[in-house]
Amino acid sequence: MPSPIGRLLREWRAARRMSQLDLALEAEVSARHLSCIETGKSKASKDVIGRLADALGMPLRERNVLIRAGGFATEFSETPLITPTLDRMRDAIALILRHQEPYPAFVVSRHWEVLHANDAAMRINHFLMQGRPLRHTNLLHQVFDPEDFRPVIVNWQEVAGRFIRHLHDVVTSVPTDDHSRRLLEELLVYPDVPSHWRSMDASEGITPVLNLVFRSSVGELRFFETMTTFIDPRDVTLEELRIECCFPADEKTAAFCQHLRETSQAAA
């Protein structure tokens, strides 16, 4: 009977389309030893588990699961962002959000929960939604729910399709990410979501950048988006954080964002 670590390794090998020999060569372990680890006949050392995780390109959260399945204590912490240990990182995030003014920026988790947003994002959302609050804290639900932010997005098919491709890619490449699998299923049942998105090829139709076109009372507002992450973090929380920054794609949008800030400051 396969061991817990063996079942995980087989899942990940299948997702990466790697044979036992492929993985053994990449991780610099013998194919026989790997076979024995997968069947439970041999116990992997923590060093070997680390090399296998490296070869499989596993995120830190999934590495911890593999390490636990191998019978060891987890290696990577998951520190809440509010703790003093991450003060400097939290300050860096706040600095990026402030410097993005007067343009929107927000911090999202691995599964697209909006954790923080700058004042510009709040102003733009309030203006586009005509004062109505957003129904969801999850960015993807905001985009897909016709009772939420979706009606504001002119190029909804492009934006939503890109997110669906991303989720398909995650579900395929991270086989143990049940949260992303559930999120994908939840999005696919919203009204008027194309049926072929259930099986779309994640490699097709990706544009170089994410373009966002919003309808508003002053005409269309156009942005493109960039993403910032921490380089080679050793903490699960930091690895899963992303800072999404929106930049104006034309002068009209840039001028309007500046106007909104000035109006807000005058009213304060």
Sine and cosine of phi, psi and omega as CSV:
sin_phi,cos_phi,sin_psi,cos_psi,sin_omega,cos_omega
0.00,0.00,0.74,-0.67,-0.03,-1.00
-0.88,0.47,0.59,-0.80,0.06,-1.00
-0.97,0.25,0.28,-0.96,0.06,-1.00
-0.82,0.58,-0.69,0.73,0.01,-1.00
-0.93,0.36,-0.54,0.84,0.03,-1.00
-0.90,0.44,-0.67,0.74,0.02,-1.00
-0.89,0.46,-0.67,0.75,0.01,-1.00
-0.90,0.43,-0.70,0.71,-0.02,-1.00
-0.88,0.47,-0.63,0.77,0.02,-1.00
-0.91,0.41,-0.67,0.75,0.05,-1.00
-0.85,0.52,-0.73,0.68,-0.05,-1.00
-0.94,0.33,-0.60,0.80,0.07,-1.00
-0.88,0.47,-0.67,0.74,0.01,-1.00
-0.89,0.45,-0.67,0.74,0.01,-1.00
-0.90,0.44,-0.56,0.83,-0.01,-1.00
-1.00,-0.02,-0.03,1.00,-0.03,-1.00
0.82,0.57,0.75,0.66,0.00,-1.00
-0.90,-0.44,0.70,-0.72,0.14,-0.99
-0.98,0.20,0.16,-0.99,0.11,-0.99
-0.85,0.53,-0.65,0.76,-0.02,-1.00
-0.91,0.41,-0.67,0.74,0.04,-1.00
-0.84,0.55,-0.75,0.66,-0.04,-1.00
-0.92,0.39,-0.66,0.75,0.00,-1.00
-0.87,0.49,-0.69,0.72,0.00,-1.00
-0.91,0.42,-0.68,0.73,-0.03,-1.00
-0.92,0.40,-0.61,0.80,-0.04,-1.00
-1.00,0.00,-0.07,1.00,0.01,-1.00
0.87,0.50,0.74,0.67,0.16,-0.99
-0.80,-0.60,0.32,-0.95,-0.01,-1.00
-0.96,0.28,0.54,-0.84,0.02,-1.00
-0.88,0.47,-0.57,0.82,0.01,-1.00
-0.91,0.42,-0.70,0.72,0.00,-1.00
-0.89,0.45,-0.67,0.74,0.03,-1.00
-0.89,0.46,-0.67,0.74,0.02,-1.00
-0.87,0.50,-0.66,0.75,0.00,-1.00
-0.93,0.36,-0.56,0.83,0.06,-1.00
-0.90,0.43,-0.70,0.72,-0.05,-1.00
-0.92,0.39,-0.55,0.84,-0.02,-1.00
-1.00,0.02,-0.13,0.99,0.00,-1.00
1.00,0.05,0.11,0.99,0.01,-1.00
-0.98,0.18,-0.32,0.95,-0.04,-1.00
-0.70,-0.71,0.54,-0.84,0.05,-1.00
-0.98,-0.18,0.77,-0.64,0.01,-1.00
-0.99,0.17,0.62,-0.78,0.13,-0.99
-0.96,0.29,0.27,-0.96,0.02,-1.00
-0.90,0.43,-0.55,0.83,0.03,-1.00
-0.90,0.43,-0.69,0.73,0.01,-1.00
-0.90,0.43,-0.66,0.75,0.03,-1.00
-0.87,0.50,-0.66,0.75,0.04,-1.00
-0.88,0.47,-0.66,0.75,0.01,-1.00
-0.93,0.37,-0.60,0.80,0.05,-1.00
-0.91,0.41,-0.68,0.74,0.03,-1.00
-0.89,0.45,-0.64,0.77,0.06,-1.00
-0.87,0.49,-0.72,0.70,-0.04,-1.00
-0.91,0.42,-0.51,0.86,0.00,-1.00
-1.00,0.02,-0.10,1.00,0.01,-1.00
0.89,0.45,0.69,0.72,-0.09,-1.00
-0.99,0.12,0.71,-0.71,0.14,-0.99
-0.89,0.46,0.28,-0.96,-0.09,-1.00
-0.88,0.48,-0.65,0.76,0.00,-1.00
-0.86,0.51,-0.71,0.71,-0.01,-1.00
-0.95,0.32,-0.53,0.85,0.09,-1.00
-0.88,0.47,-0.67,0.74,0.03,-1.00
-0.86,0.50,-0.66,0.75,0.03,-1.00
-0.89,0.46,-0.68,0.73,0.01,-1.00
-0.90,0.43,-0.66,0.75,0.00,-1.00
-0.89,0.45,-0.69,0.73,0.04,-1.00
-0.89,0.45,-0.65,0.76,0.01,-1.00
-0.89,0.45,-0.45,0.89,0.04,-1.00
-0.99,0.12,-0.03,1.00,0.07,-1.00
1.00,-0.07,0.29,0.96,-0.03,-1.00
-0.89,-0.46,0.31,-0.95,0.10,-1.00
-0.95,0.33,0.53,-0.85,-0.01,-1.00
-0.87,0.49,0.49,-0.87,-0.09,-1.00
-0.99,-0.17,-0.52,0.85,-0.14,-0.99
-0.95,-0.31,0.79,-0.61,-0.02,-1.00
-0.96,0.28,0.32,-0.95,0.14,-0.99
-0.79,-0.62,1.00,0.05,-0.16,-0.99
-1.00,-0.01,0.82,-0.58,0.07,-1.00
-0.84,0.54,0.64,-0.77,-0.09,-1.00
-0.89,0.45,-0.38,0.93,-0.05,-1.00
-0.99,0.16,-0.14,0.99,-0.06,-1.00
-0.97,0.24,0.48,-0.88,-0.01,-1.00
-0.84,0.54,-0.49,0.87,0.00,-1.00
-0.83,0.56,-0.54,0.84,-0.05,-1.00
-0.97,-0.24,0.38,0.93,-0.01,-1.00
-0.80,0.59,-0.75,0.67,-0.06,-1.00
-0.90,0.43,-0.64,0.77,0.02,-1.00
-0.92,0.40,-0.65,0.76,0.03,-1.00
-0.91,0.42,-0.63,0.78,0.05,-1.00
-0.90,0.44,-0.64,0.77,0.01,-1.00
-0.90,0.44,-0.66,0.75,0.03,-1.00
-0.89,0.45,-0.70,0.71,0.01,-1.00
-0.88,0.47,-0.61,0.80,0.01,-1.00
-0.90,0.44,-0.69,0.72,0.02,-1.00
-0.88,0.47,-0.70,0.72,-0.01,-1.00
-0.89,0.46,-0.66,0.75,0.01,-1.00
-0.92,0.39,-0.69,0.72,-0.07,-1.00
-0.94,0.33,-0.26,0.96,0.03,-1.00
-0.97,0.22,-0.28,0.96,0.04,-1.00
-0.82,0.57,0.62,-0.78,0.13,0.99
-1.00,-0.04,0.42,0.91,-0.06,-1.00
-0.96,-0.28,0.46,-0.89,-0.11,-0.99
-0.93,0.36,0.56,-0.83,0.14,-0.99
-0.47,-0.88,0.56,-0.83,0.01,-1.00
-0.46,-0.89,0.37,-0.93,-0.02,-1.00
-0.95,-0.30,0.77,-0.64,0.01,-1.00
-0.82,-0.58,0.43,-0.90,0.05,-1.00
-1.00,0.09,0.04,-1.00,0.03,-1.00
-0.81,0.58,-0.57,0.82,-0.05,-1.00
-0.96,-0.28,0.45,0.89,0.21,-0.98
0.95,0.31,0.40,0.92,0.17,-0.98
-0.98,0.22,0.76,-0.65,0.02,-1.00
-0.99,0.17,0.89,-0.45,-0.08,-1.00
-0.99,-0.12,-0.61,0.79,0.00,-1.00
-0.53,-0.85,0.42,-0.91,0.09,-1.00
-0.54,-0.84,0.53,-0.85,0.04,-1.00
-0.99,0.15,0.14,-0.99,-0.05,-1.00
-0.88,0.48,-0.57,0.82,0.00,-1.00
-0.88,0.47,-0.65,0.76,0.03,-1.00
-0.89,0.46,-0.65,0.76,0.02,-1.00
-0.91,0.42,-0.65,0.76,0.00,-1.00
-0.91,0.42,-0.73,0.68,-0.02,-1.00
-0.89,0.46,-0.72,0.70,0.01,-1.00
-0.87,0.50,-0.71,0.71,-0.01,-1.00
-0.87,0.49,-0.66,0.75,0.00,-1.00
-0.93,0.38,-0.75,0.66,-0.05,-1.00
-0.92,0.40,-0.59,0.80,-0.01,-1.00
-1.00,0.07,0.04,1.00,0.01,-1.00
0.81,0.58,0.67,0.74,0.08,-1.00
1.00,0.05,-0.18,0.98,0.00,-1.00
-0.97,0.26,0.66,-0.75,0.02,-1.00
-0.96,0.27,0.46,-0.89,0.11,-0.99
-0.93,0.35,0.58,-0.82,-0.05,-1.00
-0.99,0.12,-0.42,0.91,-0.11,-0.99
-0.83,-0.56,0.46,-0.89,0.17,-0.99
-1.00,-0.04,-0.23,0.97,0.02,-1.00
-1.00,0.03,0.82,-0.57,-0.08,-1.00
-0.86,0.51,-0.64,0.77,-0.05,-1.00
-0.94,0.34,-0.60,0.80,0.09,-1.00
-0.91,0.41,-0.58,0.81,0.08,-1.00
-0.86,0.50,-0.67,0.75,-0.04,-1.00
-0.95,0.33,-0.56,0.83,-0.13,-0.99
-1.00,-0.08,-0.43,0.90,-0.06,-1.00
-0.97,0.25,0.88,-0.48,0.00,-1.00
-0.92,0.40,-0.21,0.98,0.06,-1.00
-1.00,-0.09,0.06,1.00,-0.03,-1.00
-0.89,-0.45,-0.81,-0.59,-0.13,-0.99
-0.99,0.12,-0.24,0.97,-0.12,-0.99
-0.80,0.60,-0.71,0.71,-0.05,-1.00
-0.88,0.48,-0.32,0.95,-0.03,-1.00
-0.98,0.21,-0.37,0.93,-0.14,-0.99
-1.00,0.05,0.93,-0.36,-0.02,-1.00
-0.91,0.41,-0.73,0.69,-0.04,-1.00
-0.99,-0.12,0.78,0.63,-0.10,-1.00
-0.86,0.52,-0.67,0.74,-0.02,-1.00
-0.85,0.53,-0.68,0.74,0.00,-1.00
-0.91,0.41,-0.73,0.68,-0.06,-1.00
-0.93,0.38,-0.78,0.63,-0.03,-1.00
-0.91,0.42,-0.64,0.77,0.02,-1.00
-0.88,0.47,-0.61,0.79,0.02,-1.00
-0.90,0.43,-0.68,0.74,0.01,-1.00
-0.91,0.41,-0.63,0.78,0.02,-1.00
-0.90,0.44,-0.68,0.74,0.05,-1.00
-0.87,0.49,-0.65,0.76,0.02,-1.00
-0.87,0.49,-0.72,0.69,-0.02,-1.00
-0.91,0.41,-0.64,0.77,0.08,-1.00
-0.85,0.52,-0.65,0.76,0.00,-1.00
-0.90,0.43,-0.68,0.73,0.01,-1.00
-0.90,0.44,-0.73,0.68,-0.03,-1.00
-0.87,0.50,-0.60,0.80,0.01,-1.00
-0.96,0.28,-0.66,0.75,-0.13,-0.99
-1.00,0.03,-0.35,0.94,0.03,-1.00
-0.84,-0.55,0.99,0.13,-0.17,-0.98
-0.89,0.45,-0.33,0.94,-0.02,-1.00
-1.00,-0.08,0.08,1.00,-0.03,-1.00
-1.00,0.08,0.98,0.18,-0.02,-1.00
-0.92,0.39,-0.49,0.87,0.00,-1.00
-0.89,0.46,-0.71,0.71,0.02,-1.00
-0.91,0.42,-0.58,0.82,0.02,-1.00
-0.90,0.43,-0.68,0.73,0.04,-1.00
-0.91,0.41,-0.66,0.76,0.00,-1.00
-0.88,0.48,-0.68,0.73,0.04,-1.00
-0.86,0.51,-0.72,0.70,0.00,-1.00
-0.90,0.44,-0.63,0.78,0.02,-1.00
-0.90,0.43,-0.63,0.78,-0.01,-1.00
-0.94,0.34,-0.59,0.81,-0.08,-1.00
-0.94,0.35,-0.29,0.96,-0.02,-1.00
-1.00,-0.07,0.00,1.00,0.08,-1.00
-0.92,0.39,0.44,-0.90,-0.03,-1.00
-0.86,0.51,0.60,-0.80,0.13,-0.99
0.89,0.46,0.40,0.92,0.15,-0.99
-0.99,0.14,0.84,-0.55,-0.05,-1.00
-0.81,0.58,0.71,-0.70,-0.06,-1.00
-0.90,0.45,-0.51,0.86,-0.04,-1.00
-0.95,0.31,-0.18,0.98,0.06,-1.00
-0.93,0.37,-0.25,0.97,0.05,-1.00
-0.92,0.39,-0.40,0.92,-0.07,-1.00
-0.72,-0.69,0.33,0.94,-0.09,-1.00
-0.91,0.40,0.52,-0.86,0.02,-1.00
-0.97,0.26,0.87,-0.50,-0.04,-1.00
-0.91,0.41,-0.25,0.97,-0.04,-1.00
-1.00,-0.01,-0.11,0.99,-0.10,-0.99
-0.99,-0.12,0.60,-0.80,0.22,-0.98
0.95,0.30,0.34,0.94,-0.01,-1.00
-0.99,0.13,0.83,-0.56,0.05,-1.00
-0.99,0.13,0.37,-0.93,-0.06,-1.00
-0.86,0.52,-0.61,0.79,0.05,-1.00
-0.71,-0.70,0.33,-0.95,0.06,-1.00
-1.00,0.09,0.90,-0.44,0.04,-1.00
-0.99,-0.15,0.68,-0.73,-0.01,-1.00
-0.83,-0.56,0.84,-0.55,0.03,-1.00
-0.86,-0.52,0.87,-0.49,-0.06,-1.00
-0.93,-0.37,0.65,-0.76,0.10,-0.99
-1.00,0.03,0.62,-0.78,-0.03,-1.00
-0.44,-0.90,0.09,-1.00,0.00,-1.00
-0.94,0.34,-0.23,0.97,0.04,-1.00
-0.96,-0.28,0.24,0.97,-0.05,-1.00
0.99,-0.16,-0.12,-0.99,-0.07,-1.00
-0.96,0.29,0.69,-0.73,0.12,-0.99
-0.93,-0.36,0.77,-0.64,-0.13,-0.99
-0.87,-0.49,0.76,-0.65,0.03,-1.00
-0.73,-0.68,0.34,-0.94,0.30,-0.96
-0.82,-0.57,0.33,-0.94,-0.19,-0.98
-0.85,-0.53,0.59,-0.81,0.13,-0.99
-0.83,-0.55,0.30,-0.95,-0.02,-1.00
-0.76,-0.65,0.69,-0.72,0.04,-1.00
-0.89,-0.46,0.71,-0.71,0.07,-1.00
-0.75,-0.67,0.25,-0.97,0.10,-0.99
-0.98,0.18,0.66,-0.76,0.00,-1.00
-0.99,0.14,0.82,-0.58,0.11,-0.99
0.73,0.68,0.80,0.60,0.03,-1.00
-0.95,0.32,0.40,-0.92,0.04,-1.00
-0.90,-0.43,0.41,0.91,0.03,-1.00
-0.73,-0.69,0.69,-0.72,-0.07,-1.00
-0.87,0.50,-0.70,0.71,-0.01,-1.00
-0.84,0.55,-0.75,0.66,-0.05,-1.00
-0.92,0.39,-0.61,0.79,0.00,-1.00
-0.89,0.45,-0.53,0.85,-0.12,-0.99
-1.00,-0.04,-0.08,1.00,0.03,-1.00
-0.99,0.14,0.62,-0.78,0.11,-0.99
-0.71,-0.71,0.66,-0.75,0.06,-1.00
-0.95,-0.30,0.91,-0.41,-0.03,-1.00
-0.99,-0.13,0.84,-0.55,-0.01,-1.00
-0.88,-0.47,0.76,-0.65,0.03,-1.00
-0.98,-0.21,0.74,-0.67,0.02,-1.00
-0.88,-0.47,0.57,-0.82,0.00,-1.00
-0.92,0.39,0.68,-0.73,0.01,-1.00
-1.00,-0.08,-0.06,1.00,0.07,-1.00
-0.44,-0.90,0.21,-0.98,-0.07,-1.00
-0.92,0.40,-0.58,0.81,0.00,-1.00
-0.86,0.51,-0.72,0.70,-0.01,-1.00
-0.91,0.40,-0.66,0.75,0.03,-1.00
-0.87,0.49,-0.71,0.70,-0.02,-1.00
-0.91,0.42,-0.61,0.79,-0.03,-1.00
-0.93,0.36,-0.63,0.78,0.04,-1.00
-0.88,0.47,-0.67,0.75,0.05,-1.00
-0.90,0.43,-0.64,0.77,0.02,-1.00
-0.89,0.46,-0.68,0.73,0.01,-1.00
-0.88,0.48,-0.66,0.75,0.01,-1.00
-0.90,0.44,-0.71,0.70,-0.03,-1.00
-0.89,0.45,-0.65,0.76,0.03,-1.00
-0.89,0.45,-0.67,0.75,0.01,-1.00
-0.91,0.42,-0.67,0.74,0.00,-1.00
-0.92,0.40,-0.61,0.79,0.00,-1.00
-0.92,0.39,-0.55,0.84,-0.03,-1.00
-0.99,0.16,-0.30,0.95,-0.07,-1.00
-0.95,0.32,0.00,0.00,0.00,0.00
